[in-house]
């Protein structure tokens, strides 16, 4: 079978590898689609070289069908459509014992810390599976994982219907957070530098703002009647956005840090103190977030066509990475069974 592997030095190769047989308690999936995300770019850029083993078959946003079952697996059949929640925890660390297994202190994030979904046949523990509805297409289902990220972020914020929400960053996750927040009844403003992304988001009926055009703080104060935003999501990963996040939040507002910041950032703690702000981190997801994401993808709440801007085969990943790096694309899916136009 074929697999896409990061081998170091910003290089991805398609390799011929032997598929692994599913062990006890495992299933083998015929992978259909895998979404490429910002974490994958961090891997390819070498930012996670101290963490990942190479060659690494990466990828964690996926859909597929069960190809075979390992010993002892019950409740699943060959041909079932599934996605994978790519987390494996040890169950023994303080975080796990406190009920926070999804942020286990020894977490194996599958697709980063262990082989991921960019392979045609992939064996995973059966307890990582979630069943997909028959009427949800496999390409749309590849968005379950990133939508679960957005669901978790919004749930962590505890926003309420009618809240004013500012999303700093209009990339795929920012757009998904904005969509989930709007579905929850919030009024949403998306702050995004890129004009093309703003046009795309405007077309969905979401308000946008260009931070280079005028003062963001003044705009949010006018929008909220001088109060500031109830909830601010920092999704861009930019230092300037971190400073803006605390500046636009209302008294006792909430700032949710979603982006992966590769280096420490300056945070205006005086503002946090003065306005009694609540500063939250939001990392990965829980199973209930996946379940909600699957439900949302069966509705019009998530603008799938606006998020997915291209599909490539396994050998098209380098060009897809270039398009994502340049901002020419929002979300690109990999048709894992296709190479060079041949499935």
N, C-alpha and C positions, 0 to 999 in steps of 0.2 A: 504494500500500500504506500501512499504518498503522504508526507507530512511536511509542514512548513516549520523551519527551525531557525532560531536566532543563534548565530555562531560567534557573535562578537564583532567589534569594529563596524557597527551599524549595518551588518550584513545579514540577509535572510536567504536561506537556500531551501529549495524543495528537494527532500531526500527520500529515497526508497528505504523503508524500514519494515521490519516484521511486526505484524499486529500482535498485541499481547492478548492471551486468552483471559477471559474473566475468571478471577479467582472466587473462592467462596464468599458469598454476600455481595458479589459484583455483577454488573451487567456490561455488555459491550454494545456501544451505540454506533450506528452508522450516522456520522455527523452530516447534517445538511448544510446549515449556514452558521457562520461565526462573524460577529461584529467586531470591528477594530475600534479601539478606544484610546483615550489619553494614556492609560497605564501601559498599553502595548507600545505606544510611542516612547514612553520613558524607558522601557526595556530596550528597544531598538537603538535609542540614543546612547545607551551604555550607562544611564543614570542608576540602574539597578544591578550593575555587574557584581557588586559585592554581595548580592543576595542570590542571584540566579546561577544555576549550574548550566554550563554550555557544552554541547548544543542543547537548546531549550525549545521544545515544542510548546509554544505559548497559545494564548487565546482562552477566554472564559465566558464570552457572551455567545450562547449557542442554542441551536435546536437540532433535533435529529429523531431517529427511530431506533428502538431496541433491535439489535441484530442477534444477540444470543444472551443466555442467562447463565450465571455461575451457580454453583451448588448452594442450596439453601435459600435461594431468592424466591419470595412469594409475593403475590399481588401484582405481578407484572407479566406481560406476554410479549413474545416476539412481534414486532410491528407497532407496538405502542409508541405514540408520539410523545417526546419528553424534552424537558430542559433540565439543566443541572445548576443547583446552587453550589458554587465552587469553593466551599469552605469545609475544612476538616479540622476539628479541634481535639485537644487531648482529654478534656473532661476532668482534669485533675488540678489545673492551675487555679489561683485565687479568682481570676475573672470567671472561669467556667463554674466554679463552686458557688459563685455569687449569682449565677443565672445569666451571665453575659458570654455565652459560648461563641457568639459570632465575632467577638473581639478577644478570643483566647490569647493569652500571653505567649503561646507557642503555636499560633495559627499557621496551618498549611493552606495558603491561598492557591487553590488548584489552577494551574495555568501560569503561575509565577514561581511558586516554591516547588512545584511538581508538574509533570507534563500536562498540557492543556489540550484544547479542543481542535487545534488546527492540524488534525490528522483524520484520515478517512474512517478509521475504526478506532474507537476510544473506550477503554475499560475504566469504569468508575464505581465507587461504592453505591449500592442500590439506594442507600438512605440519603443520597444527594439528589435524587430524582424528584421532579415534579411533573405531574401529568398535564399534557396540553389538550385543550378542547378540540374536538374534531373539526370545528368550523374556524379555527385559527390557523392561518397558513404558516408554514415552517419559516418563511422569510420574515414575516412579522414577528414570529415567536422568538427569533434571535434577539429581539429587543427586550425580552422579559428581564434579563439581568440589569441593564441600565435603568429601566423603568423602576425596578425594585430599589435601586439606589435612590432615585428621586422620591419614591414613596417613603423610604426610611428617613430621608432628610426632612420631608414635610412633617412626618409623624413626630420626629424628634423636636421640631420647632413648636409643636402644640398650637399652631395657628388655628384661628377660628373663622367661621364665615363672616365676611365683612371686613376682615383685617386688610391693611395696606401692606403689600409685600414688594420688596425690591430684590431682584435677582441680578447680581453683578456677574455678567458673562452670559452671552447668548449662544454658546455652543450646544452640542447635543444634550448634555446633562442639564445645563441651564434651561434649555427649552423644555425638557421633560419636567424639571422642577416647576417651572412656570405653569405648565399644563396641569400638573397634579394639584398645584395650589389653586389654580382657577377652578378646577373641578371640585375643590373643597369649599368654594365660595369666596375666595379672597379676590381682592383687586390687585392686579399685578403690573409692575413696571419692570421691563428688562433693559438693563444698561449694557450696551454693546458697541464696541468701536467700529466693527466691520459693517460697512453700508449694505453689502449684499445680504448679510445675516439679518440686519434690521428690516430690510424689505421683506425677506421671507417670514419673519416673525410678525411684522405688521399685517401681512396677508392673512394671518391666523386670527386676527382680532385682538392681539395682545399689544399693549402700549410699549413703545421702546423709547430709548433716550440715547443720544450721542454725547458722551462725556467731554468730547473735544469742542462741542459747539457752544456750550454755556455751562454755568455752574450747577453741578449735580445737587449739592446741598440745598441751594435756593430753589431748584426745581422740585425736589421732594417736599420741602417745606410748603411750597405753594400747593402742591398736589394733595397734601395731607392737612391743609388748614393750619400750618405752623407746628403740628405735633411731631412729625417724623414717622418713619415706617414702623409698623408693629414688628415685622420680621424682615431681616436682611439675610440673604443667602450669598456667601462669597464663593463663587464657582470658577472664577477666572484664573486664580493662581498668581495674580499680579500683585506686586507690592503696593501699588497705588490703590488697588481695589480694597486691600486690607484696611488702609487708612480711611477710605470712603465708607466702609461698612459701619464703623463706629460713628462716623460723622452724621449719617443719615438715619440712624435708629432713634426712636422716640424714647422718652423717659420710661424706664423699665421695659424697653424693647429687647428683642432677642436677635443675636447675630449667630448664624450657623456657618461654621467653616466646613466647606464641602471639598474644595480643591486640595490636591496634593501639592504642598509647597516644598520644593526640593531644598530650600535653605530657610533658616529662621527669618521671620518678618518683624518689622517694627509695628507694635500695636499701641494705640493711644489709650493707655490705661487710665489716664486722667479722665477721659471721656467715659470710660467704663465706670469709673468711680462716681463721677458727677451725675450721670444719668441712671445709675444703678442698672446698668445693662447686664444682660445674661449672655455669656459667651459659651457656645456649645460646639463641640466637634461632632461630626456625623460620618461614620466610617462603615462601609459595606451595608449589611442588611440582615434581617432575620427571616425565617421561613414565612411568617405571615406577610412580610413585605413582598415576597415572590408571589404569594397567593393573590394579593391585591393587584399586583402588576399584571398577572394573567387576566384577571377580571377586567382591568382597565383597557387592555389591548383588544378586548372584545367589544369595546364601545368606541365612540368618537372622541373620547377624552384625550387620547394620545395621537398627535398628528403624524402618523407613520410616514406618509408620503413626503412631508416636509423634513423629516429627520433623515431618512435613508436617501442618499443622493447618488448611490452607485453600487454595483455588484461586480466583483471580479472573481476569477478562478484562483486556485492556490498560487499559480505562478505570477499572478497580477498583484501580489501583496506589496512588493517594493514600489510600484507606481502608485498604489493606493496610499501608502505611507507618505509619499511625496505630496500627494494631493491634500492629505490631512494636515501635513506640516505647513503647507502654504495657505491653508484656509479655503482652498478651492472646493472642499467637500465638507459636509457635516458628519454623516455616518456612512461608512462603506461596509458592506457585507461581503464575506468571502463564501462563494459556493464551493465547498470543500471537495465535492466529488468531481469538480471540473478543473481541467488543466489545459490551457491553450485552446479553449473552446470545445474541448471534448470532455463529457461527463463520464 
